Amino acid sequence: MEKEEAMGNPWVCIIIGLFGGFASGMVGIGGGIIIVPALVFFLKFSEHLAQGTTLALMLPPIGLLAVWAYYRQGYVDFRVAGLICIGFLLGSWIGARLAIGISNEVLEKIFGVTMLVISLRMIFPH
């Protein structure tokens, strides 16, 4: 999918950010585990474009040189990264607030199930 087509619905990008932020706040995962697959599955990004765009949304805290390398090859969509950041900010706060009230044992199970579901989806995409 072309970048312009993905931006046809900016709410999809914000929802991806909300879910990624929620997962980050809840179980400490987000970019590579949630956002990269979401960009590939829902916005039909190539793996390279998904990885470069995900690095761009994390640019302020980390990854400046990695983003630059992807950007130079045309594998970054800063508009999508910015919209996901909006959702990620709110989602991570909500997820963290919920996670604080959950026992360690339950949180470990949530993390494990999340990883299992994502890995199965990546192994068996159809």
N, CA, C and O atoms as a GROMACS GRO file, in nm:
protein
  504
    1MET      N    1   0.084  -0.118   0.000
    1MET     CA    2   0.000   0.000   0.000
    1MET      C    3   0.088   0.123   0.000
    1MET      O    4   0.189   0.129   0.071
    2GLU      N    5   0.052   0.220  -0.079
    2GLU     CA    6   0.125   0.345  -0.083
    2GLU      C    7   0.102   0.423   0.046
    2GLU      O    8  -0.001   0.407   0.110
    3LYS      N    9   0.198   0.505   0.082
    3LYS     CA   10   0.188   0.583   0.205
    3LYS      C   11   0.062   0.669   0.206
    3LYS      O   12  -0.004   0.681   0.310
    4GLU      N   13   0.027   0.730   0.093
    4GLU     CA   14  -0.089   0.817   0.087
    4GLU      C   15  -0.218   0.740   0.115
    4GLU      O   16  -0.309   0.793   0.178
    5GLU      N   17  -0.226   0.615   0.069
    5GLU     CA   18  -0.344   0.533   0.095
    5GLU      C   19  -0.357   0.502   0.243
    5GLU      O   20  -0.468   0.502   0.296
    6ALA      N   21  -0.247   0.475   0.310
    6ALA     CA   22  -0.250   0.444   0.452
    6ALA      C   23  -0.300   0.564   0.530
    6ALA      O   24  -0.370   0.549   0.631
    7MET      N   25  -0.266   0.683   0.485
    7MET     CA   26  -0.307   0.804   0.555
    7MET      C   27  -0.451   0.840   0.525
    7MET      O   28  -0.503   0.937   0.581
    8GLY      N   29  -0.519   0.765   0.439
    8GLY     CA   30  -0.658   0.792   0.409
    8GLY      C   31  -0.744   0.788   0.534
    8GLY      O   32  -0.847   0.856   0.540
    9ASN      N   33  -0.705   0.711   0.634
    9ASN     CA   34  -0.777   0.704   0.760
    9ASN      C   35  -0.678   0.721   0.874
    9ASN      O   36  -0.623   0.623   0.924
   10PRO      N   37  -0.655   0.846   0.916
   10PRO     CA   38  -0.558   0.868   1.024
   10PRO      C   39  -0.600   0.803   1.156
   10PRO      O   40  -0.515   0.780   1.243
   11TRP      N   41  -0.729   0.774   1.173
   11TRP     CA   42  -0.774   0.708   1.295
   11TRP      C   43  -0.715   0.568   1.309
   11TRP      O   44  -0.691   0.523   1.421
   12VAL      N   45  -0.692   0.500   1.198
   12VAL     CA   46  -0.628   0.368   1.205
   12VAL      C   47  -0.490   0.382   1.268
   12VAL      O   48  -0.451   0.301   1.352
   13CYS      N   49  -0.416   0.485   1.228
   13CYS     CA   50  -0.283   0.508   1.284
   13CYS      C   51  -0.291   0.539   1.433
   13CYS      O   52  -0.211   0.488   1.511
   14ILE      N   53  -0.387   0.622   1.472
   14ILE     CA   54  -0.401   0.658   1.613
   14ILE      C   55  -0.441   0.536   1.695
   14ILE      O   56  -0.393   0.518   1.807
   15ILE      N   57  -0.529   0.451   1.641
   15ILE     CA   58  -0.570   0.330   1.711
   15ILE      C   59  -0.452   0.234   1.728
   15ILE      O   60  -0.436   0.172   1.833
   16ILE      N   61  -0.369   0.222   1.624
   16ILE     CA   62  -0.247   0.140   1.636
   16ILE      C   63  -0.160   0.195   1.749
   16ILE      O   64  -0.107   0.118   1.830
   17GLY      N   65  -0.147   0.327   1.755
   17GLY     CA   66  -0.070   0.389   1.862
   17GLY      C   67  -0.130   0.363   1.999
   17GLY      O   68  -0.058   0.336   2.095
   18LEU      N   69  -0.263   0.372   2.009
   18LEU     CA   70  -0.330   0.344   2.137
   18LEU      C   71  -0.302   0.202   2.182
   18LEU      O   72  -0.268   0.179   2.298
   19PHE      N   73  -0.317   0.107   2.091
   19PHE     CA   74  -0.295  -0.032   2.127
   19PHE      C   75  -0.149  -0.057   2.163
   19PHE      O   76  -0.118  -0.125   2.260
   20GLY      N   77  -0.058  -0.001   2.082
   20GLY     CA   78   0.085  -0.016   2.112
   20GLY      C   79   0.122   0.049   2.244
   20GLY      O   80   0.199  -0.007   2.322
   21GLY      N   81   0.068   0.167   2.270
   21GLY     CA   82   0.094   0.235   2.396
   21GLY      C   83   0.036   0.160   2.514
   21GLY      O   84   0.100   0.147   2.618
   22PHE      N   85  -0.086   0.110   2.497
   22PHE     CA   86  -0.150   0.031   2.603
   22PHE      C   87  -0.066  -0.092   2.635
   22PHE      O   88  -0.040  -0.121   2.752
   23ALA      N   89  -0.024  -0.164   2.532
   23ALA     CA   90   0.058  -0.284   2.553
   23ALA      C   91   0.190  -0.248   2.620
   23ALA      O   92   0.240  -0.322   2.705
   24SER      N   93   0.246  -0.134   2.582
   24SER     CA   94   0.372  -0.090   2.642
   24SER      C   95   0.352  -0.060   2.790
   24SER      O   96   0.432  -0.101   2.874
   25GLY      N   97   0.246   0.013   2.821
   25GLY     CA   98   0.220   0.045   2.960
   25GLY      C   99   0.179  -0.075   3.042
   25GLY      O  100   0.210  -0.083   3.161
   26MET      N  101   0.110  -0.168   2.980
   26MET     CA  102   0.056  -0.284   3.050
   26MET      C  103   0.162  -0.393   3.071
   26MET      O  104   0.178  -0.443   3.183
   27VAL      N  105   0.234  -0.429   2.966
   27VAL     CA  106   0.328  -0.541   2.976
   27VAL      C  107   0.468  -0.509   2.921
   27VAL      O  108   0.549  -0.599   2.904
   28GLY      N  109   0.496  -0.382   2.893
   28GLY     CA  110   0.631  -0.342   2.854
   28GLY      C  111   0.669  -0.375   2.711
   28GLY      O  112   0.788  -0.382   2.679
   29ILE      N  113   0.570  -0.397   2.623
   29ILE     CA  114   0.600  -0.422   2.482
   29ILE      C  115   0.530  -0.317   2.399
   29ILE      O  116   0.439  -0.251   2.448
   30GLY      N  117   0.570  -0.299   2.277
   30GLY     CA  118   0.504  -0.197   2.194
   30GLY      C  119   0.553  -0.197   2.051
   30GLY      O  120   0.489  -0.256   1.964
   31GLY      N  121   0.664  -0.131   2.026
   31GLY     CA  122   0.711  -0.108   1.890
   31GLY      C  123   0.724  -0.231   1.803
   31GLY      O  124   0.645  -0.253   1.712
   32GLY      N  125   0.823  -0.312   1.833
   32GLY     CA  126   0.850  -0.427   1.748
   32GLY      C  127   0.745  -0.536   1.757
   32GLY      O  128   0.722  -0.608   1.660
   33ILE      N  129   0.681  -0.548   1.872
   33ILE     CA  130   0.587  -0.657   1.893
   33ILE      C  131   0.446  -0.620   1.850
   33ILE      O  132   0.373  -0.706   1.799
   34ILE      N  133   0.405  -0.496   1.867
   34ILE     CA  134   0.269  -0.454   1.837
   34ILE      C  135   0.262  -0.370   1.710
   34ILE      O  136   0.187  -0.402   1.618
   35ILE      N  137   0.340  -0.264   1.704
   35ILE     CA  138   0.323  -0.165   1.598
   35ILE      C  139   0.373  -0.216   1.464
   35ILE      O  140   0.307  -0.195   1.362
   36VAL      N  141   0.488  -0.282   1.459
   36VAL     CA  142   0.538  -0.333   1.331
   36VAL      C  143   0.437  -0.429   1.268
   36VAL      O  144   0.401  -0.410   1.152
   37PRO      N  145   0.390  -0.532   1.339
   37PRO     CA  146   0.290  -0.620   1.278
   37PRO      C  147   0.160  -0.547   1.241
   37PRO      O  148   0.099  -0.577   1.138
   38ALA      N  149   0.118  -0.452   1.324
   38ALA     CA  150  -0.005  -0.378   1.293
   38ALA      C  151   0.009  -0.299   1.163
   38ALA      O  152  -0.084  -0.295   1.083
   39LEU      N  153   0.123  -0.236   1.142
   39LEU     CA  154   0.145  -0.163   1.017
   39LEU      C  155   0.146  -0.257   0.896
   39LEU      O  156   0.095  -0.222   0.789
   40VAL      N  157   0.203  -0.375   0.914
   40VAL     CA  158   0.207  -0.473   0.806
   40VAL      C  159   0.066  -0.527   0.777
   40VAL      O  160   0.024  -0.533   0.661
   41PHE      N  161  -0.006  -0.567   0.882
   41PHE     CA  162  -0.137  -0.631   0.863
   41PHE      C  163  -0.248  -0.533   0.827
   41PHE      O  164  -0.328  -0.560   0.738
   42PHE      N  165  -0.254  -0.418   0.897
   42PHE     CA  166  -0.367  -0.327   0.879
   42PHE      C  167  -0.343  -0.219   0.775
   42PHE      O  168  -0.437  -0.177   0.707
   43LEU      N  169  -0.220  -0.173   0.761
   43LEU     CA  170  -0.191  -0.068   0.663
   43LEU      C  171  -0.116  -0.122   0.542
   43LEU      O  172  -0.085  -0.047   0.449
   44LYS      N  173  -0.088  -0.252   0.542
   44LYS     CA  174  -0.022  -0.319   0.429
   44LYS      C  175   0.115  -0.260   0.398
   44LYS      O  176   0.155  -0.255   0.282
   45PHE      N  177   0.186  -0.213   0.501
   45PHE     CA  178   0.322  -0.162   0.484
   45PHE      C  179   0.414  -0.280   0.457
   45PHE      O  180   0.388  -0.392   0.502
   46SER      N  181   0.522  -0.255   0.384
   46SER     CA  182   0.628  -0.355   0.374
   46SER      C  183   0.694  -0.366   0.511
   46SER      O  184   0.682  -0.275   0.593
   47GLU      N  185   0.764  -0.475   0.534
   47GLU     CA  186   0.834  -0.492   0.662
   47GLU      C  187   0.935  -0.379   0.684
   47GLU      O  188   0.948  -0.327   0.795
   48HIS      N  189   1.006  -0.340   0.578
   48HIS     CA  190   1.102  -0.231   0.589
   48HIS      C  191   1.035  -0.100   0.627
   48HIS      O  192   1.082  -0.030   0.717
   49LEU      N  193   0.924  -0.067   0.559
   49LEU     CA  194   0.855   0.058   0.587
   49LEU      C  195   0.797   0.056   0.729
   49LEU      O  196   0.799   0.157   0.799
   50ALA      N  197   0.745  -0.060   0.772
   50ALA     CA  198   0.690  -0.072   0.907
   50ALA      C  199   0.800  -0.052   1.011
   50ALA      O  200   0.780   0.019   1.110
   51GLN      N  201   0.914  -0.114   0.992
   51GLN     CA  202   1.024  -0.100   1.087
   51GLN      C  203   1.078   0.042   1.090
   51GLN      O  204   1.100   0.098   1.198
   52GLY      N  205   1.098   0.101   0.974
   52GLY     CA  206   1.149   0.239   0.969
   52GLY      C  207   1.052   0.337   1.032
   52GLY      O  208   1.094   0.428   1.103
   53THR      N  209   0.923   0.320   1.006
   53THR     CA  210   0.822   0.410   1.062
   53THR      C  211   0.813   0.393   1.213
   53THR      O  212   0.798   0.491   1.286
   54THR      N  213   0.821   0.269   1.261
   54THR     CA  214   0.818   0.244   1.405
   54THR      C  215   0.938   0.308   1.473
   54THR      O  216   0.925   0.366   1.581
   55LEU      N  217   1.054   0.297   1.412
   55LEU     CA  218   1.173   0.362   1.469
   55LEU      C  219   1.154   0.514   1.472
   55LEU      O  220   1.200   0.579   1.566
   56ALA      N  221   1.087   0.570   1.372
   56ALA     CA  222   1.066   0.714   1.367
   56ALA      C  223   0.979   0.761   1.482
   56ALA      O  224   1.002   0.869   1.536
   57LEU      N  225   0.878   0.682   1.522
   57LEU     CA  226   0.793   0.725   1.632
   57LEU      C  227   0.867   0.718   1.764
   57LEU      O  228   0.828   0.785   1.860
   58MET      N  229   0.972   0.638   1.772
   58MET     CA  230   1.053   0.630   1.893
   58MET      C  231   1.177   0.719   1.884
   58MET      O  232   1.262   0.715   1.973
   59LEU      N  233   1.187   0.797   1.780
   59LEU     CA  234   1.306   0.878   1.753
   59LEU      C  235   1.347   0.967   1.869
   59LEU      O  236   1.466   0.971   1.903
   60PRO      N  237   1.255   1.039   1.930
   60PRO     CA  238   1.302   1.128   2.037
   60PRO      C  239   1.380   1.056   2.146
   60PRO      O  240   1.486   1.104   2.187
   61PRO      N  241   1.332   0.940   2.195
   61PRO     CA  242   1.410   0.878   2.301
   61PRO      C  243   1.524   0.790   2.252
   61PRO      O  244   1.627   0.781   2.319
   62ILE      N  245   1.509   0.726   2.138
   62ILE     CA  246   1.611   0.631   2.091
   62ILE      C  247   1.613   0.627   1.939
   62ILE      O  248   1.523   0.680   1.874
   63GLY      N  249   1.712   0.566   1.884
   63GLY     CA  250   1.709   0.526   1.744
   63GLY      C  251   1.741   0.629   1.638
   63GLY      O  252   1.712   0.604   1.521
   64LEU      N  253   1.797   0.743   1.672
   64LEU     CA  254   1.823   0.847   1.573
   64LEU      C  255   1.899   0.794   1.451
   64LEU      O  256   1.860   0.820   1.337
   65LEU      N  257   2.005   0.722   1.474
   65LEU     CA  258   2.086   0.673   1.362
   65LEU      C  259   2.015   0.564   1.284
   65LEU      O  260   2.029   0.557   1.162
   66ALA      N  261   1.939   0.478   1.353
   66ALA     CA  262   1.864   0.373   1.283
   66ALA      C  263   1.756   0.435   1.195
   66ALA      O  264   1.736   0.392   1.082
   67VAL      N  265   1.686   0.536   1.246
   67VAL     CA  266   1.583   0.604   1.167
   67VAL      C  267   1.646   0.669   1.045
   67VAL      O  268   1.592   0.661   0.935
   68TRP      N  269   1.758   0.734   1.064
   68TRP     CA  270   1.826   0.800   0.952
   68TRP      C  271   1.861   0.700   0.843
   68TRP      O  272   1.844   0.728   0.724
   69ALA      N  273   1.909   0.581   0.882
   69ALA     CA  274   1.944   0.479   0.783
   69ALA      C  275   1.820   0.433   0.706
   69ALA      O  276   1.825   0.421   0.584
   70TYR      N  277   1.709   0.408   0.775
   70TYR     CA  278   1.585   0.368   0.707
   70TYR      C  279   1.532   0.483   0.621
   70TYR      O  280   1.489   0.460   0.508
   71TYR      N  281   1.536   0.604   0.672
   71TYR     CA  282   1.485   0.721   0.599
   71TYR      C  283   1.561   0.742   0.468
   71TYR      O  284   1.500   0.772   0.365
   72ARG      N  285   1.691   0.726   0.471
   72ARG     CA  286   1.773   0.744   0.350
   72ARG      C  287   1.735   0.645   0.241
   72ARG      O  288   1.755   0.671   0.123
   73GLN      N  289   1.679   0.530   0.280
   73GLN     CA  290   1.637   0.430   0.182
   73GLN      C  291   1.488   0.443   0.146
   73GLN      O  292   1.436   0.364   0.068
   74GLY      N  293   1.421   0.543   0.203
   74GLY     CA  294   1.280   0.566   0.174
   74GLY      C  295   1.184   0.481   0.257
   74GLY      O  296   1.068   0.464   0.219
   75TYR      N  297   1.231   0.428   0.368
   75TYR     CA  298   1.151   0.337   0.450
   75TYR      C  299   1.099   0.400   0.579
   75TYR      O  300   1.095   0.333   0.682
   76VAL      N  301   1.061   0.526   0.575
   76VAL     CA  302   1.003   0.591   0.692
   76VAL      C  303   0.885   0.675   0.648
   76VAL      O  304   0.894   0.750   0.551
   77ASP      N  305   0.774   0.663   0.720
   77ASP     CA  306   0.658   0.749   0.698
   77ASP      C  307   0.638   0.830   0.826
   77ASP      O  308   0.578   0.780   0.922
   78PHE      N  309   0.688   0.952   0.828
   78PHE     CA  310   0.682   1.035   0.949
   78PHE      C  311   0.540   1.075   0.985
   78PHE      O  312   0.510   1.095   1.103
   79ARG      N  313   0.452   1.088   0.887
   79ARG     CA  314   0.313   1.124   0.918
   79ARG      C  315   0.246   1.013   0.998
   79ARG      O  316   0.179   1.039   1.098
   80VAL      N  317   0.264   0.889   0.954
   80VAL     CA  318   0.207   0.776   1.027
   80VAL      C  319   0.272   0.764   1.165
   80VAL      O  320   0.203   0.741   1.264
   81ALA      N  321   0.403   0.781   1.172
   81ALA     CA  322   0.472   0.773   1.302
   81ALA      C  323   0.418   0.879   1.398
   81ALA      O  324   0.400   0.849   1.516
   82GLY      N  325   0.394   0.999   1.351
   82GLY     CA  326   0.342   1.105   1.437
   82GLY      C  327   0.203   1.074   1.490
   82GLY      O  328   0.174   1.097   1.607
   83LEU      N  329   0.117   1.023   1.404
   83LEU     CA  330  -0.019   0.987   1.448
   83LEU      C  331  -0.016   0.872   1.548
   83LEU      O  332  -0.090   0.874   1.647
   84ILE      N  333   0.068   0.774   1.524
   84ILE     CA  334   0.079   0.663   1.618
   84ILE      C  335   0.131   0.714   1.752
   84ILE      O  336   0.088   0.666   1.857
   85CYS      N  337   0.222   0.811   1.751
   85CYS     CA  338   0.272   0.870   1.876
   85CYS      C  339   0.160   0.927   1.959
   85CYS      O  340   0.159   0.912   2.082
   86ILE      N  341   0.064   0.992   1.895
   86ILE     CA  342  -0.050   1.049   1.967
   86ILE      C  343  -0.125   0.939   2.043
   86ILE      O  344  -0.151   0.951   2.162
   87GLY      N  345  -0.158   0.833   1.972
   87GLY     CA  346  -0.227   0.722   2.037
   87GLY      C  347  -0.140   0.651   2.139
   87GLY      O  348  -0.189   0.611   2.245
   88PHE      N  349  -0.012   0.635   2.109
   88PHE     CA  350   0.080   0.565   2.198
   88PHE      C  351   0.091   0.634   2.332
   88PHE      O  352   0.096   0.569   2.437
   89LEU      N  353   0.095   0.766   2.330
   89LEU     CA  354   0.107   0.843   2.454
   89LEU      C  355  -0.010   0.814   2.547
   89LEU      O  356   0.010   0.783   2.664
   90LEU      N  357  -0.132   0.823   2.496
   90LEU     CA  358  -0.250   0.796   2.577
   90LEU      C  359  -0.261   0.648   2.613
   90LEU      O  360  -0.290   0.614   2.728
   91GLY      N  361  -0.238   0.560   2.516
   91GLY     CA  362  -0.250   0.417   2.540
   91GLY      C  363  -0.151   0.367   2.644
   91GLY      O  364  -0.186   0.282   2.726
   92SER      N  365  -0.028   0.417   2.642
   92SER     CA  366   0.072   0.371   2.739
   92SER      C  367   0.035   0.415   2.880
   92SER      O  368   0.059   0.342   2.976
   93TRP      N  369  -0.022   0.534   2.893
   93TRP     CA  370  -0.065   0.581   3.024
   93TRP      C  371  -0.179   0.494   3.079
   93TRP      O  372  -0.177   0.455   3.195
   94ILE      N  373  -0.277   0.464   2.994
   94ILE     CA  374  -0.390   0.380   3.035
   94ILE      C  375  -0.340   0.240   3.072
   94ILE      O  376  -0.379   0.186   3.175
   95GLY      N  377  -0.256   0.182   2.988
   95GLY     CA  378  -0.204   0.048   3.014
   95GLY      C  379  -0.123   0.041   3.143
   95GLY      O  380  -0.136  -0.055   3.219
   96ALA      N  381  -0.041   0.142   3.167
   96ALA     CA  382   0.040   0.144   3.290
   96ALA      C  383  -0.049   0.156   3.413
   96ALA      O  384  -0.025   0.090   3.514
   97ARG      N  385  -0.151   0.239   3.405
   97ARG     CA  386  -0.244   0.256   3.518
   97ARG      C  387  -0.313   0.123   3.551
   97ARG      O  388  -0.330   0.089   3.668
   98LEU      N  389  -0.353   0.050   3.448
   98LEU     CA  390  -0.418  -0.079   3.471
   98LEU      C  391  -0.320  -0.184   3.524
   98LEU      O  392  -0.353  -0.260   3.615
   99ALA      N  393  -0.201  -0.186   3.468
   99ALA     CA  394  -0.102  -0.288   3.506
   99ALA      C  395  -0.060  -0.276   3.652
   99ALA      O  396  -0.032  -0.376   3.717
  100ILE      N  397  -0.056  -0.156   3.703
  100ILE     CA  398  -0.015  -0.135   3.841
  100ILE      C  399  -0.107  -0.209   3.938
  100ILE      O  400  -0.063  -0.255   4.043
  101GLY      N  401  -0.235  -0.222   3.902
  101GLY     CA  402  -0.331  -0.288   3.990
  101GLY      C  403  -0.344  -0.438   3.970
  101GLY      O  404  -0.427  -0.502   4.035
  102ILE      N  405  -0.262  -0.496   3.883
  102ILE     CA  406  -0.271  -0.639   3.853
  102ILE      C  407  -0.155  -0.711   3.919
  102ILE      O  408  -0.044  -0.659   3.923
  103SER      N  409  -0.180  -0.829   3.972
  103SER     CA  410  -0.073  -0.906   4.036
  103SER      C  411   0.034  -0.944   3.934
  103SER      O  412   0.008  -0.951   3.814
  104ASN      N  413   0.154  -0.968   3.984
  104ASN     CA  414   0.266  -1.006   3.898
  104ASN      C  415   0.236  -1.134   3.821
  104ASN      O  416   0.268  -1.144   3.702
  105GLU      N  417   0.173  -1.231   3.887
  105GLU     CA  418   0.142  -1.359   3.822
  105GLU      C  419   0.047  -1.339   3.704
  105GLU      O  420   0.068  -1.397   3.597
  106VAL      N  421  -0.057  -1.259   3.723
  106VAL     CA  422  -0.154  -1.234   3.615
  106VAL      C  423  -0.087  -1.156   3.502
  106VAL      O  424  -0.109  -1.185   3.385
  107LEU      N  425  -0.005  -1.057   3.538
  107LEU     CA  426   0.064  -0.977   3.438
  107LEU      C  427   0.158  -1.064   3.353
  107LEU      O  428   0.167  -1.044   3.232
  108GLU      N  429   0.227  -1.158   3.415
  108GLU     CA  430   0.313  -1.250   3.340
  108GLU      C  431   0.231  -1.334   3.242
  108GLU      O  432   0.275  -1.357   3.129
  109LYS      N  433   0.114  -1.378   3.283
  109LYS     CA  434   0.028  -1.457   3.194
  109LYS      C  435  -0.023  -1.373   3.077
  109LYS      O  436  -0.027  -1.420   2.964
  110ILE      N  437  -0.061  -1.248   3.105
  110ILE     CA  438  -0.106  -1.158   2.998
  110ILE      C  439   0.007  -1.138   2.897
  110ILE      O  440  -0.016  -1.144   2.776
  111PHE      N  441   0.127  -1.114   2.947
  111PHE     CA  442   0.243  -1.097   2.859
  111PHE      C  443   0.266  -1.221   2.775
  111PHE      O  444   0.285  -1.211   2.653
  112GLY      N  445   0.265  -1.338   2.837
  112GLY     CA  446   0.288  -1.464   2.766
  112GLY      C  447   0.184  -1.490   2.658
  112GLY      O  448   0.218  -1.530   2.547
  113VAL      N  449   0.057  -1.469   2.691
  113VAL     CA  450  -0.050  -1.490   2.593
  113VAL      C  451  -0.036  -1.391   2.478
  113VAL      O  452  -0.054  -1.427   2.362
  114THR      N  453  -0.003  -1.267   2.510
  114THR     CA  454   0.016  -1.165   2.405
  114THR      C  455   0.126  -1.208   2.308
  114THR      O  456   0.108  -1.201   2.186
  115MET      N  457   0.238  -1.252   2.362
  115MET     CA  458   0.350  -1.296   2.277
  115MET      C  459   0.311  -1.419   2.194
  115MET      O  460   0.348  -1.428   2.077
  116LEU      N  461   0.238  -1.512   2.254
  116LEU     CA  462   0.196  -1.633   2.183
  116LEU      C  463   0.103  -1.600   2.068
  116LEU      O  464   0.121  -1.650   1.957
  117VAL      N  465   0.003  -1.516   2.092
  117VAL     CA  466  -0.093  -1.480   1.988
  117VAL      C  467  -0.021  -1.411   1.871
  117VAL      O  468  -0.046  -1.443   1.755
  118ILE      N  469   0.067  -1.318   1.904
  118ILE     CA  470   0.139  -1.246   1.798
  118ILE      C  471   0.230  -1.341   1.720
  118ILE      O  472   0.236  -1.334   1.598
  119SER      N  473   0.299  -1.430   1.790
  119SER     CA  474   0.389  -1.522   1.720
  119SER      C  475   0.310  -1.616   1.628
  119SER      O  476   0.353  -1.643   1.516
  120LEU      N  477   0.197  -1.666   1.674
  120LEU     CA  478   0.115  -1.752   1.589
  120LEU      C  479   0.064  -1.677   1.466
  120LEU      O  480   0.058  -1.733   1.357
  121ARG      N  481   0.026  -1.551   1.486
  121ARG     CA  482  -0.022  -1.469   1.373
  121ARG      C  483   0.090  -1.445   1.271
  121ARG      O  484   0.065  -1.442   1.151
  122MET      N  485   0.212  -1.428   1.321
  122MET     CA  486   0.324  -1.407   1.229
  122MET      C  487   0.362  -1.536   1.157
  122MET      O  488   0.400  -1.533   1.040
  123ILE      N  489   0.353  -1.650   1.226
  123ILE     CA  490   0.389  -1.778   1.166
  123ILE      C  491   0.282  -1.823   1.068
  123ILE      O  492   0.314  -1.875   0.961
  124PHE      N  493   0.155  -1.804   1.101
  124PHE     CA  494   0.042  -1.844   1.019
  124PHE      C  495  -0.040  -1.722   0.980
  124PHE      O  496  -0.146  -1.699   1.038
  125PRO      N  497   0.007  -1.644   0.882
  125PRO     CA  498  -0.056  -1.515   0.852
  125PRO      C  499  -0.195  -1.523   0.790
  125PRO      O  500  -0.268  -1.424   0.792
  126HIS      N  501  -0.233  -1.635   0.736
  126HIS     CA  502  -0.364  -1.640   0.670
  126HIS      C  503  -0.451  -1.732   0.745
  126HIS      O  504  -0.567  -1.752   0.708
   0.00000   0.00000   0.00000
